[in-house]
Amino acid sequence: MTEHPKPMRLMVIGAHPDDAEFHAGGLMSRWTAAGHELMILCLTDGAAGHHQLDPQSLKSIRQNEAYAAARLLDAEVNIWPVADGELEPTVALRHKLIATIRRYAPDLIVTHRSADYHPDHRAAAQLVQDASYLLQVPNIVPEHPPLVTVPPVLLAWDRFTYPRAFRADWVLDTSAVVDRVVDLLDCHASQVYEWLPHTQKLNVPDGDRLVWLKTWYVQRPAHIAKQYAPEQVNYAEAYEISEYAGRFDATLFSLPAQP
């Protein structure tokens, strides 16, 4: 395992509050358990994702949910005041993202792939891709010093195949932190117990919702492990390396298997 003289910084950039936990909850859990630093950046306010709550109420609820999850990880969270469902890869937001990344100076970035069902996810992926090279260009957003080294960008797993299926370049065993990921998702009650069951026609029991949540959630890391990981790994997350950012060396990001 590579020893690090100081904590490394991970930035997980999601389109909505809860995207980071769903797509990289295992990585975030192992990362912070190893003593490294984490920023969760949400590019929209999440105010559209509900079938009963009005946008203003939902925005406040989802902000509080994101803060609660971040506290479990001792992470920083940053939520942009962009309307849920209306994220676009504009030059203005690209510059805002460049400034945010330069200020935090992450060692590693995780975001969505551009092959995704949600327009906000695709826009987030495009914004990160468009910002990557420009992070080192002094005349772009000159009020924030350019980065000397562009950090690598990892793209989180998704099941979509158009225009190109996911490619597993780095597979992370998350078996030891599944319960922690479930706790993170449990913070996002408006989504995992209300909105997603509504859209996916799921029946949430009246009893122990946390038990139901774990049973439902682990299907994802179990599927990823079965498809990409060695046989002895029960649960995993998989990531694709973006060719538009810095070089990714997995040996630099070795993390203890146990939290």
N, C-alpha and C positions, 0 to 999 in steps of 0.2 A: 504494500500500500504506500502510495506517495505521501510523504509528510509535508505539511504546509506551514510555513513560518507565521502566517497570519490567516484569519478566517477568509474563506472564499465567499464571493457574493453571487447569488443566483437571483435572476429576475424572471418571474413567470408572468407573461403578458397574455391575458385572456380578454375576450370581448366583453364578458359579463362577470359580475360577482358569482362565484361558484365554479367557473370554468377552470380555474387553476386547480381546485381541489379534485374535480372530476378527472382532469387530464394528467395531472402531475402530483396528486396527493401523496403517492408513495415516495417519489423523489424528494418532495419538499420535507416529508417527515424524516427521511434518512439524512437529508442535508442538514437540517437544523439540529437533529440529534447528535450529529458529528461536530457541532459547535460552529457551523458556518452561518452566514447571514443571508436573509431572504427578503426580497420585495415582491409583493403581489400587486401587479398593475392591472386594473380593470378599465378598459377603454370606453365603456358605457355605464350608465347608471342602473341598468337592469329593470327599469320601470315598466316594461311591457310584459314581462313573463308571469302573467297570472290571469285566471279566468274570472275572478271575482273582485279582487282589490283594485282600486283606482291607482293610476300611475304615481300620484304624489305620495300616497300612503305606502305603496310598494317600494318606492325609491328609498324611503326612510327605513323600512323593514330590511331591505336587502343590504343597505349600508351597515346596519347594525349586525346582520348575520355575517357579513364579510369581516367586520372587526372582531367578532367573537371567534371565528375560525382562525384569524391571524394571531389572536392572543394565545391560542393553543400551541402555535408554532413559534411564538416570540418573534413574529414577522412584522415588517412594515407593510401597510396596505395603502394604495393610492387609487381612488376611484375618480375617473374623469366625468365632468358634467355634460356628457354627450348622450342624446336620447337613444335608448335601447331600440334597436331595429333600424337606426338611421346612420350607423357608422359608415363613413366613406373614407377612402385613402387619399385625402386632399393634401395639398402641399402644406397648408397650415398645420394640420394634425401631424404630418410627417416631421415638420420642424419641432413641434411640441414633443414628439416622441424622441427625436434626436437629443433635445435638451435634457429630457428625463433620463435617458440612458447615460448620457455623458456625466450628469451629476452623480448618478449612483455607481457608475463604472463597474458593471457586473463582469464576473469571470465567465458566466454562462447565461444564456437566454433560452427560455422555452416558450413556444407559442403554438398556435394552430397551424395546420396545413391549409393551403389555398384550395384544396379539393375538399370542400366541406358543405354540408347542407345549409348552413346558416349564413346569410349575407354578412352579418357582423363578424363571424369567424373568418370568412374570406377576406374581409376588409382589414381585419387585424393582422392576418398573415401578410397581406400586401404591404401594409404600413411598415411592418418589421423588415420585410425584404427590401423595401425602398430605402429605409433608413440605414441599413447595414453598412454599405460601402461609404456612405456620406458621413458616418461617425468620425472618420479620420480626415475629413476635408475641412481645413480651417475656415474657408470663406463661406461655408454653409453654417448658419446659426453661429456667427462669430463671437457672440457674447458668452458662449460656453466653449472652453478649450477642447479641441479635438482629442479623441482617444488615440494613444500611441498604437495600441493593438485592438483590432476589432474582435469582440468576443465571438465564440462560436454560437450558432443558433441551432437548437434542436426543435423538431416539429413533432408534436404529440400524435399518438396513434389515433386513427379513425377508421371506420369500416368502409369508407367510400372508395369507389374505383374509377370514377370519371372526374377529370380526364386521365388520371393515373392513380393506380392503387398505392397504398402505403408501402414503404420499404423499411424494414427493421434494421437499422444500423447499430443501435445500442439497446440492449435489453437489460433491464434492472430488476433484480429479484426484490419483490415487495412483500414477500410472505410474512416477514416479521413485523410489518407495520400496517397490515390490513385493518386491524382494529383502530389504529390511530386515524387512518383515512376515513373510516366510518364515523368516527367522532367529529372529524372536520366537516363531513357532509351533513351530519346531524345538526350542525349549526345553521345550515341553510334550509330550515324547516319549510319555508314558503315554497321552495323548489322540490325538495325530495319527498315531502309528504302531501303536497297539494298540487303544484303545477305539473310536474312530470307524471304523476299518476293520472292526472286529468288528460294530458295529451297522449299518453301511452296506454290508457285504459287499464291501469293497475289498481288492484284492490289493497289498500293499506288497512291492516287490522286495527281494531279499536284498542287492542292490548299493547304489548311491548313493541313500539314502532322501531326501536333500535335493532331488535332482532330481525324484523322484516327488512330493514334497510341493509343490513349486512348480507342477508341472503340474496337480496336483489343486486347489490353493488358488486359482490365478488364474482359475478358471472363475467364481468369485463376483464379483470386481471387474470381470472382463470382461463378465459379464452386466449388472451395474449400469451400466457405461459405455455399453454398447450400448442399454440401455433409457432412460437419463436424461441422458447426457453428450453434448457435441458430438462430431462424427465423428472429430476428430483426437485424442480422448482414448481411450487403450487400456484403462486400468484406473481404477476410481473407487470411492469410497464415497458413499453417499447417506444423508441424515438428514432426519427429520421434526421439525418444531418443535412442542414441547408447548405447548398453549394454557394450561396450568395454572401456568406459571412465568414468568420474566422475559422481556422483549422481546428477540428475537434480531435483531441487525444484522450481516449477513455482512461488512460493510466493517470492522468492528472486529476481525475474526478472520482477516484476510488473512495468508497464510503463504507464504514463498518456495516456488516449485514444486520447486526442487532442494534436496536436503538439504545 
